Amino acid sequence: MPRVVVDVMPKPEILDPQGKAVLGALPRLGFTGVTDVRQGKRFELEVEGELTEEVLEQVREMAATLLSNPVIEDFTVAVETTPAAVETVS
């Protein structure tokens, strides 16, 4: 079954308190060199049948209306061609 991945991230101008908390914790745990952290969400959708442009458009609509809050979040839709590789489509 084809898999489509939707990644949702806060818009750059939106404060990300979870990302800031992770950024603050990294040095306390001995990790250095990280200058910023943004935390988001990942959705993996397995779809029936052939992965057509119509199916991808439906996934984009799902992402815009249910999976993200378009006021404060951006999203990308990508097709996972193999478990280790993701091809971005939007």
N, C-alpha and C positions, 0 to 999 in steps of 0.2 A: 504494500500500500504506500502511495506517495505520502511524504510528510512535509508539512508546511510549518515553518517556525515564525512566530510573531514575537519580536522583542519590543518591549515598551519601556521607555526611559523618561524621567522628568525632563521637561524642556530646560535648556541651559539657564534661563533666567529664574527658574523656580528653585527655591532653597531645598536642599536634600539633607534633612537631619540624619537619616540613617547612613548615608554616605559619609557625612562628617563624623559620625560616631565611629565608623569603621576606620576612617583616616586617623582619628585620634588614638585608636587602640593598636594600630599596627606598630608604631615605635615602642609602645610598652611591651609588645610581644617579641621585640627584637628585629622587626622588619623595617628596613630603611629604603629610601629612594622613591617612595610613592608620594606624589605631590597632590593628587586629587582622587577621590572615589565618588562615583555616582552609582546608586543602587536602583535596579529596575526589576522588571518581570519578564519571564520567558514562557511562552505558550507553544506547545508542540501539538499540531493538529494532524491526525492521520485522516486522509480523505479517500472516499471510495472512487474506484474507476480511474480514468485518465485525468491527468492534471492539465486542464485547459486554461486559457486566459479567462474564461468565464468563471471557473472555479477560483482562480486567484483573485478576481475582482470581488467575488463573494467573501473570500477571506479578508480582503482589505476592508470591506463593509463591516464585517464582524469586528475587526480590530478597531474601527472608528466608532462603532456604536456600543460595543459591549466590553471589549478587552482593554480599552484605554479610555482615559478622560482627555479628550482633545483640547480642553482648555489649558491643562497643565502638563500633558504628556505628548511625546512624539512616539511613533512606532515605525518599525520596518517589517516587511514581509519577505521571507526568504524560502527557497525550496531546498530541502535537505536531499542531496543526491545520494549520499552514502552516510552512514552514521557518523563519520569523521569529517565530512565536508558539507559546507552550506553554501549555496549559491544565492546571492542577494538579488531579489527581483523588484524591489521598490525602495 
